[in-house]
Amino acid sequence: MSTVAPSTFPAPSYTMPSTHSASSTSLTTPGLTTSTRPTGSRPPAGARRRPSVRTAWYWENRKAPNWWYWAAVTVLCTLSSLSGYLQYRTYQADLPAQGITWDVLWPHSTLLLSMWLLPLALGGFAAQIAAGERRGRSWQQMRANRLEATVIAGKLLHGLQVAVATTTILVLTTAITGLVAGFGPMGLAAYLPRFAAVALGMWVILAFVTWLGLIMRSYAATMTAVLLGAVAGTAMLLAARPLSALNPMTALTRATASLTPGAMTSPGAAATDGLISLVWVVILALALLLTVRRR
């Protein structure tokens, strides 16, 4: 698989100082610049702006269009929603009389999706970006320019963007399926806090695989680690659910509350799951920074 745009910032250019002048040596990339100047010298009038997280985020979008991912997510979410509806149809004679509609559709639509399908798709997305960066020695260039913190912030911002967009697709496919089935739209409003937790759970997986891609030697090795993490996460969710919080690959399943129906519409439970996800993102951001600086 390949991406449309280059996987690294354009290679920095070096300007060698003249032996007869006090000109500075500068290292530049588009929008991301560092420079060293003799003590006491004034910066040139056309000095570039300081490194920008916005620029790093822009380049993450440029190098990671990955249209296959969005097509795969749309298909997976649609099929999962239809599967959830078929489960509902099995008990349709009894459930509407009890006022149970979305509470059946949501867990049956998201259980397999959150435990295996979306984590693997998210993992493939992040691992592909990491593989391109490994080939282009992007991290070495950014570390040499002392831009690793800016680049990591841009990557995390891009990861949040992808997580929110993926959650939107999941919510839309579920909502359309439920509305076509005749469910009341107000019942879905109770899930709004849960949708926010789902986006944060996806963000954790993207950050985790980004870190894996940095320490693994290949795309295959990264995806093997993702698969093993999903297998271990499934075992933890089924056998020792409280301990599953220690495995970032379980973040999405816990965020959807597919295995705990009583917590699906609870704002407090959604806030707790979201907070755990945020803690994981902070831990992984620090792990990324330390790993880059030690390479």
C-alpha positions as CSV (number, residue, x, y, z in Angstrom):
1,M,0.0,0.0,0.0
2,S,1.2,3.5,-0.7
3,T,0.2,7.0,0.2
4,V,-0.4,9.9,-2.2
5,A,2.0,12.4,-0.6
6,P,5.5,12.0,0.7
7,S,5.9,10.4,4.1
8,T,8.4,12.9,5.5
9,F,8.9,16.6,5.6
10,P,11.0,17.6,2.6
11,A,14.7,17.1,3.3
12,P,16.3,20.0,5.1
13,S,18.7,22.2,3.3
14,Y,22.0,23.3,4.7
15,T,23.7,26.6,4.0
16,M,27.4,26.6,4.7
17,P,28.8,29.8,6.2
18,S,31.4,31.8,4.4
19,T,34.8,31.8,6.0
20,H,35.0,35.6,5.6
21,S,31.6,36.5,7.0
22,A,29.6,36.2,10.2
23,S,26.6,34.6,8.3
24,S,24.7,31.9,10.2
25,T,24.2,28.3,9.5
26,S,20.5,27.5,9.1
27,L,18.5,24.3,8.9
28,T,15.1,24.6,7.4
29,T,12.1,22.7,6.3
30,P,8.9,24.2,5.0
31,G,7.2,25.9,7.9
32,L,9.6,24.3,10.5
33,T,12.8,26.1,11.0
34,T,15.8,26.1,13.4
35,S,18.8,28.2,13.2
36,T,22.1,29.0,15.0
37,R,23.7,32.4,14.9
38,P,26.8,33.9,16.4
39,T,26.3,35.5,19.8
40,G,25.2,39.0,19.6
41,S,24.2,39.0,16.0
42,R,20.8,40.2,14.9
43,P,18.3,37.8,13.2
44,P,17.9,38.5,9.5
45,A,14.9,40.6,8.4
46,G,13.4,37.6,6.6
47,A,13.8,35.2,9.5
48,R,11.3,32.3,9.3
49,R,8.6,31.7,11.9
50,R,9.2,29.4,14.8
51,P,8.2,25.7,14.5
52,S,4.4,25.3,14.3
53,V,2.2,22.4,15.5
54,R,-0.2,23.5,12.8
55,T,2.4,23.0,10.1
56,A,3.2,19.5,11.5
57,W,-0.5,18.7,11.6
58,Y,-0.8,19.9,8.0
59,W,2.0,17.6,6.9
60,E,0.4,14.6,8.7
61,N,-2.7,15.2,6.6
62,R,-0.6,15.5,3.4
63,K,1.3,12.2,3.9
64,A,-1.6,10.1,5.3
65,P,-4.7,10.3,3.0
66,N,-5.0,6.5,3.0
67,W,-8.3,6.4,1.2
68,W,-8.5,2.6,1.7
69,Y,-9.0,3.2,5.4
70,W,-12.1,5.4,5.0
71,A,-13.7,2.9,2.6
72,A,-12.9,0.0,4.9
73,V,-14.3,1.8,8.0
74,T,-17.5,2.8,6.1
75,V,-18.1,-0.8,5.0
76,L,-17.2,-2.3,8.4
77,C,-19.5,0.1,10.3
78,T,-22.4,-0.4,7.8
79,L,-22.2,-4.2,8.0
80,S,-21.9,-4.1,11.8
81,S,-25.0,-1.9,12.0
82,L,-26.9,-4.3,9.8
83,S,-25.8,-7.2,12.0
84,G,-27.0,-5.3,15.0
85,Y,-30.4,-4.7,13.3
86,L,-30.7,-8.4,12.5
87,Q,-30.1,-9.3,16.1
88,Y,-32.9,-6.8,17.0
89,R,-35.2,-8.4,14.5
90,T,-34.8,-11.7,16.2
91,Y,-36.5,-10.3,19.3
92,Q,-38.6,-7.7,17.7
93,A,-41.9,-9.2,19.0
94,D,-40.9,-8.5,22.6
95,L,-38.4,-5.6,22.7
96,P,-40.5,-2.6,21.4
97,A,-43.1,-3.3,24.0
98,Q,-40.4,-2.9,26.6
99,G,-39.1,0.3,25.1
100,I,-35.8,-1.3,24.1
101,T,-34.5,-0.2,20.8
102,W,-31.1,1.6,20.7
103,D,-30.0,-0.4,23.7
104,V,-30.0,-3.5,21.6
105,L,-28.7,-2.0,18.3
106,W,-25.7,-0.3,19.8
107,P,-24.0,-3.2,21.7
108,H,-24.7,-5.7,19.0
109,S,-23.4,-3.3,16.3
110,T,-20.2,-2.4,18.2
111,L,-19.0,-5.5,20.0
112,L,-17.1,-7.2,17.3
113,L,-16.4,-3.9,15.6
114,S,-14.7,-2.4,18.7
115,M,-13.0,-5.6,19.8
116,W,-11.3,-6.6,16.5
117,L,-12.4,-4.9,13.3
118,L,-11.8,-1.2,14.0
119,P,-8.6,-1.7,16.2
120,L,-7.0,-3.6,13.3
121,A,-8.1,-1.0,10.8
122,L,-6.8,1.8,13.0
123,G,-3.6,-0.2,13.5
124,G,-3.1,-0.6,9.8
125,F,-3.7,3.1,9.2
126,A,-1.1,4.2,11.8
127,A,1.4,1.4,11.0
128,Q,1.4,2.4,7.3
129,I,2.3,6.0,8.2
130,A,5.0,4.8,10.5
131,A,6.5,2.5,7.8
132,G,6.8,5.5,5.4
133,E,8.5,7.5,8.1
134,R,10.9,4.7,8.8
135,R,11.9,4.5,5.1
136,G,12.4,8.3,4.9
137,R,14.3,8.7,8.2
138,S,11.8,11.4,9.1
139,W,12.4,11.0,12.9
140,Q,16.2,11.4,12.5
141,Q,15.7,14.6,10.6
142,M,13.2,16.0,13.1
143,R,15.5,15.1,16.0
144,A,18.4,16.7,14.4
145,N,16.4,19.9,14.0
146,R,15.1,19.6,17.6
147,L,11.5,19.5,16.3
148,E,10.5,16.1,17.7
149,A,8.0,17.6,20.3
150,T,6.4,19.7,17.6
151,V,6.1,16.8,15.2
152,I,4.6,14.5,18.0
153,A,2.1,17.2,18.8
154,G,1.1,17.4,15.2
155,K,0.8,13.6,15.0
156,L,-1.4,13.5,18.1
157,L,-3.6,16.2,16.7
158,H,-3.9,14.3,13.4
159,G,-4.7,11.1,15.4
160,L,-7.6,12.9,17.2
161,Q,-8.9,14.2,13.9
162,V,-8.9,10.6,12.5
163,A,-10.6,9.3,15.7
164,V,-13.3,11.9,15.5
165,A,-14.0,11.3,11.8
166,T,-14.1,7.5,12.4
167,T,-16.5,7.9,15.3
168,T,-18.7,10.1,13.1
169,I,-18.9,7.3,10.5
170,L,-19.8,4.8,13.2
171,V,-22.5,7.0,14.7
172,L,-24.0,7.9,11.3
173,T,-24.2,4.3,10.2
174,T,-25.8,3.3,13.5
175,A,-28.2,6.2,13.5
176,I,-29.3,5.6,9.9
177,T,-29.9,2.0,10.6
178,G,-31.9,2.7,13.7
179,L,-34.0,5.5,12.2
180,V,-34.8,3.3,9.2
181,A,-35.9,0.6,11.7
182,G,-38.3,3.1,13.2
183,F,-36.4,4.0,16.4
184,G,-37.0,7.3,18.0
185,P,-34.2,9.8,17.5
186,M,-34.4,11.1,21.1
187,G,-33.2,7.7,22.4
188,L,-29.9,8.2,20.6
189,A,-29.3,11.5,22.3
190,A,-28.6,9.6,25.6
191,Y,-25.5,8.2,23.9
192,L,-23.8,11.5,23.2
193,P,-21.3,11.2,26.1
194,R,-20.5,7.7,25.0
195,F,-19.7,8.9,21.5
196,A,-17.1,11.3,22.9
197,A,-15.6,8.4,24.9
198,V,-15.5,6.3,21.7
199,A,-13.5,9.0,19.9
200,L,-11.0,9.1,22.8
201,G,-10.7,5.3,22.8
202,M,-9.8,5.3,19.1
203,W,-7.2,8.0,19.8
204,V,-5.5,5.8,22.3
205,I,-5.1,3.0,19.7
206,L,-3.8,5.4,17.1
207,A,-1.2,6.8,19.5
208,F,-0.2,3.3,20.7
209,V,0.3,2.0,17.2
210,T,2.3,5.1,16.3
211,W,4.6,4.3,19.2
212,L,4.8,0.7,18.1
213,G,5.7,1.8,14.6
214,L,8.6,3.8,16.0
215,I,10.2,0.9,17.9
216,M,9.4,-1.9,15.5
217,R,11.5,-2.6,12.4
218,S,8.8,-3.2,9.8
219,Y,5.1,-2.8,9.0
220,A,4.7,-6.6,9.4
221,A,6.2,-6.5,12.9
222,T,4.0,-3.6,13.9
223,M,0.8,-5.3,12.8
224,T,1.9,-8.5,14.5
225,A,2.2,-6.6,17.7
226,V,-1.2,-5.0,17.1
227,L,-2.8,-8.4,16.5
228,L,-1.2,-9.9,19.6
229,G,-2.4,-6.9,21.6
230,A,-6.0,-7.4,20.3
231,V,-5.9,-11.1,21.2
232,A,-4.6,-10.4,24.7
233,G,-7.2,-7.6,25.1
234,T,-10.0,-9.9,24.2
235,A,-8.8,-12.4,26.8
236,M,-8.6,-9.6,29.4
237,L,-12.0,-8.3,28.6
238,L,-13.6,-11.7,28.9
239,A,-11.7,-13.1,31.9
240,A,-10.4,-10.1,33.8
241,R,-12.2,-7.0,32.7
242,P,-10.9,-4.6,35.4
243,L,-7.4,-5.4,34.2
244,S,-8.2,-4.6,30.6
245,A,-7.6,-0.9,31.3
246,L,-3.9,-1.8,31.4
247,N,-4.0,-2.8,27.7
248,P,-4.4,0.2,25.3
249,M,-5.9,-2.1,22.6
250,T,-9.0,-2.6,24.7
251,A,-9.7,1.2,24.9
252,L,-12.3,1.1,22.1
253,T,-14.3,-1.8,23.5
254,R,-14.4,-0.2,27.0
255,A,-15.4,3.1,25.4
256,T,-18.3,1.6,23.5
257,A,-19.5,-0.2,26.7
258,S,-20.6,-3.1,24.5
259,L,-19.9,-5.6,27.3
260,T,-21.6,-3.5,30.0
261,P,-25.0,-2.5,28.7
262,G,-26.0,-0.8,32.0
263,A,-23.2,1.8,31.4
264,M,-23.9,2.6,27.8
265,T,-26.0,5.7,28.5
266,S,-24.4,6.6,31.8
267,P,-22.6,10.0,31.6
268,G,-20.5,9.1,34.6
269,A,-19.3,5.8,33.2
270,A,-18.5,7.5,29.8
271,A,-16.5,10.2,31.6
272,T,-14.5,7.6,33.5
273,D,-13.7,5.7,30.3
274,G,-12.8,9.0,28.6
275,L,-10.5,9.9,31.4
276,I,-8.7,6.6,31.3
277,S,-8.2,7.1,27.5
278,L,-6.8,10.6,28.1
279,V,-4.3,9.2,30.6
280,W,-3.2,6.7,28.1
281,V,-2.7,9.4,25.4
282,V,-0.5,11.4,27.8
283,I,1.6,8.3,28.6
284,L,2.0,7.4,25.0
285,A,2.9,11.0,24.0
286,L,5.7,10.9,26.6
287,A,6.8,7.5,25.4
288,L,7.0,8.8,21.9
289,L,9.0,11.8,22.9
290,L,11.5,9.7,25.0
291,T,11.8,7.1,22.3
292,V,12.6,9.6,19.6
293,R,15.2,11.4,21.8
294,R,17.0,8.1,22.6
295,R,17.2,6.8,19.1
